[in-house]
Amino acid sequence: MEVYKNLSGDSGIRAFKLNPSSCVIYFEDGSAFVYDEICPETKNLAAMKILASKGRGLNTFISRFVKENYSLRLR
């Protein structure tokens, strides 16, 4: 797990873990979700991985384009 850089200073994301075909996003409220190539699709997953690594824009991207389209809720 890697701490999200939160370069904007107001993200709701705490950390993330990137895997070859998925990623896990850990939110500040304690929830965690798995996103993969099926939910929310390969192109959105690729964008999420880039934004997670950059540390900016991931929460906005999820809110605008991914929404409830996740593969699994962990907590």
TORZA-371314 format. One line per 5 residues: number of its first residue (from 1); their letters; for each residue x, y, z of N, C-alpha, C. Coordinates in nm, 3 decimals. Layout:
BEGIN
NUM = a = X Y Z X Y Z X Y Z | ... .
END
This chain:
BEGIN
1 = mevyk = 0.085 -0.117 0.000 0.000 0.000 0.000 0.090 0.124 0.000 | 0.050 0.221 -0.078 0.126 0.346 -0.090 0.036 0.463 -0.049 | 0.089 0.553 0.028 0.014 0.671 0.070 -0.009 0.761 -0.051 | -0.133 0.807 -0.066 -0.168 0.898 -0.175 -0.108 1.035 -0.146 | -0.039 1.093 -0.243 0.031 1.221 -0.222 -0.063 1.337 -0.194 .
6 = nlsgd = -0.183 1.334 -0.248 -0.283 1.438 -0.224 -0.226 1.578 -0.248 | -0.175 1.600 -0.366 -0.112 1.727 -0.399 -0.208 1.846 -0.396 | -0.337 1.819 -0.414 -0.434 1.929 -0.408 -0.468 1.965 -0.263 | -0.442 1.873 -0.171 -0.465 1.899 -0.030 -0.606 1.874 0.019 | -0.698 1.835 -0.070 -0.835 1.815 -0.027 -0.898 1.684 -0.077 .
11 = sgira = -0.817 1.585 -0.104 -0.867 1.458 -0.153 -0.926 1.374 -0.041 | -1.020 1.290 -0.076 -1.078 1.196 0.019 -1.008 1.061 0.015 | -0.895 1.054 -0.054 -0.821 0.929 -0.068 -0.700 0.930 0.024 | -0.683 0.820 0.096 -0.571 0.806 0.190 -0.454 0.729 0.130 | -0.485 0.618 0.060 -0.378 0.532 0.008 -0.431 0.449 -0.108 .
16 = fklnp = -0.340 0.378 -0.174 -0.378 0.291 -0.284 -0.276 0.178 -0.298 | -0.320 0.074 -0.365 -0.231 -0.039 -0.397 -0.258 -0.076 -0.541 | -0.153 -0.071 -0.623 -0.166 -0.103 -0.765 -0.123 -0.247 -0.788 | -0.204 -0.320 -0.864 -0.174 -0.456 -0.905 -0.179 -0.460 -1.057 | -0.126 -0.563 -1.121 -0.127 -0.566 -1.267 -0.264 -0.549 -1.331 .
21 = sscvi = -0.367 -0.610 -1.276 -0.499 -0.602 -1.338 -0.605 -0.538 -1.248 | -0.560 -0.471 -1.141 -0.655 -0.407 -1.051 -0.585 -0.302 -0.965 | -0.664 -0.230 -0.888 -0.610 -0.141 -0.787 -0.708 -0.134 -0.671 | -0.655 -0.109 -0.554 -0.737 -0.093 -0.435 -0.720 0.051 -0.390 | -0.831 0.118 -0.367 -0.828 0.256 -0.322 -0.882 0.261 -0.179 .
26 = yfedg = -0.804 0.320 -0.090 -0.840 0.337 0.051 -0.879 0.483 0.074 | -1.002 0.504 0.118 -1.052 0.639 0.137 -1.034 0.683 0.282 | -1.036 0.814 0.303 -1.019 0.872 0.436 -1.127 0.828 0.534 | -1.245 0.796 0.485 -1.354 0.755 0.574 -1.343 0.610 0.620 | -1.235 0.541 0.579 -1.212 0.403 0.619 -1.260 0.300 0.518 .
31 = safvy = -1.332 0.341 0.417 -1.378 0.247 0.316 -1.263 0.214 0.219 | -1.275 0.097 0.156 -1.176 0.053 0.058 -1.247 -0.023 -0.053 | -1.208 0.004 -0.176 -1.272 -0.057 -0.292 -1.168 -0.113 -0.388 | -1.203 -0.226 -0.450 -1.121 -0.286 -0.555 -1.181 -0.246 -0.689 | -1.097 -0.197 -0.777 -1.135 -0.163 -0.914 -1.052 -0.251 -1.005 .
36 = deicp = -1.113 -0.306 -1.112 -1.037 -0.393 -1.201 -1.073 -0.368 -1.347 | -1.028 -0.457 -1.435 -1.047 -0.437 -1.578 -1.193 -0.450 -1.622 | -1.275 -0.511 -1.539 -1.417 -0.524 -1.571 -1.496 -0.408 -1.511 | -1.470 -0.377 -1.388 -1.535 -0.265 -1.318 -1.427 -0.171 -1.268 | -1.398 -0.064 -1.331 -1.476 0.018 -1.421 -1.434 0.012 -1.567 .
41 = etknl = -1.371 -0.089 -1.614 -1.319 -0.109 -1.749 -1.171 -0.075 -1.756 | -1.106 -0.132 -1.854 -0.961 -0.118 -1.869 -0.916 0.027 -1.885 | -0.987 0.105 -1.967 -0.943 0.244 -1.991 -0.954 0.328 -1.864 | -1.060 0.309 -1.788 -1.074 0.385 -1.663 -0.975 0.337 -1.558 | -0.950 0.208 -1.553 -0.852 0.155 -1.459 -0.713 0.212 -1.490 .
46 = aamki = -0.677 0.219 -1.616 -0.548 0.275 -1.656 -0.536 0.421 -1.612 | -0.642 0.497 -1.632 -0.642 0.638 -1.591 -0.630 0.650 -1.440 | -0.700 0.564 -1.367 -0.694 0.567 -1.220 -0.553 0.538 -1.170 | -0.485 0.443 -1.233 -0.348 0.409 -1.193 -0.254 0.527 -1.215 | -0.269 0.595 -1.326 -0.186 0.712 -1.354 -0.211 0.822 -1.252 .
51 = laskg = -0.338 0.851 -1.225 -0.372 0.956 -1.129 -0.327 0.920 -0.988 | -0.338 0.793 -0.952 -0.292 0.750 -0.819 -0.143 0.773 -0.805 | -0.067 0.738 -0.907 0.078 0.756 -0.904 0.117 0.903 -0.901 | 0.041 0.987 -0.971 0.070 1.130 -0.972 0.033 1.199 -0.841 | -0.068 1.143 -0.772 -0.109 1.202 -0.644 -0.205 1.318 -0.656 .
56 = rglnt = -0.272 1.326 -0.769 -0.365 1.438 -0.791 -0.474 1.397 -0.889 | -0.599 1.428 -0.856 -0.710 1.409 -0.948 -0.785 1.277 -0.938 | -0.739 1.185 -0.856 -0.801 1.053 -0.851 -0.942 1.059 -0.793 | -0.962 1.128 -0.684 -1.094 1.135 -0.623 -1.195 1.200 -0.717 | -1.154 1.304 -0.786 -1.242 1.371 -0.882 -1.276 1.277 -0.997 .
61 = fisrf = -1.178 1.204 -1.047 -1.202 1.109 -1.156 -1.302 1.002 -1.113 | -1.284 0.948 -0.994 -1.377 0.846 -0.944 -1.516 0.904 -0.930 | -1.527 1.024 -0.875 -1.658 1.088 -0.856 -1.729 1.117 -0.988 | -1.655 1.156 -1.089 -1.715 1.195 -1.217 -1.742 1.079 -1.311 | -1.648 0.985 -1.320 -1.656 0.884 -1.424 -1.680 0.741 -1.374 .
66 = vkeny = -1.630 0.708 -1.258 -1.638 0.570 -1.210 -1.759 0.550 -1.119 | -1.782 0.642 -1.031 -1.894 0.642 -0.936 -1.901 0.511 -0.860 | -2.010 0.438 -0.869 -2.031 0.314 -0.794 -1.982 0.191 -0.872 | -1.910 0.212 -0.978 -1.867 0.104 -1.065 -1.736 0.042 -1.017 | -1.742 -0.030 -0.907 -1.625 -0.097 -0.852 -1.650 -0.248 -0.851 .
71 = slrlr = -1.545 -0.324 -0.838 -1.557 -0.470 -0.842 -1.594 -0.527 -0.706 | -1.538 -0.469 -0.599 -1.559 -0.524 -0.466 -1.538 -0.416 -0.361 | -1.623 -0.414 -0.260 -1.603 -0.325 -0.146 -1.537 -0.409 -0.037 | -1.421 -0.364 0.011 -1.348 -0.438 0.115 -1.394 -0.400 0.255 | -1.426 -0.273 0.274 -1.475 -0.226 0.404 -1.549 -0.097 0.390 .
END
